[in-house]
């Protein structure tokens, strides 16, 4: 991911990842962080694991308006749009 420097937003969950927990935390997730991440752990041998991360952004609040005359028995079109 490009975003605002992924390096600055990644940190190990444990202060010492040598204690068998190499979990990482991604801060301030952005849509541009979507991708395949590879975890490569090297102790005596090398273990590689791939994780696919998909970041989705929640839609903005919709804007709605009506088209047509508001008369009894008439037809009205309600339009809604979200960025």
ABEGO torsion letter per residue (X at the ends): XBEBGAAAABBBABABAAAGBABBBBBGBBAAABEBBBBBBBBABBBBBBBBBBBBBBBBBBBBBBBEBBBBGBBBBBBBBBX
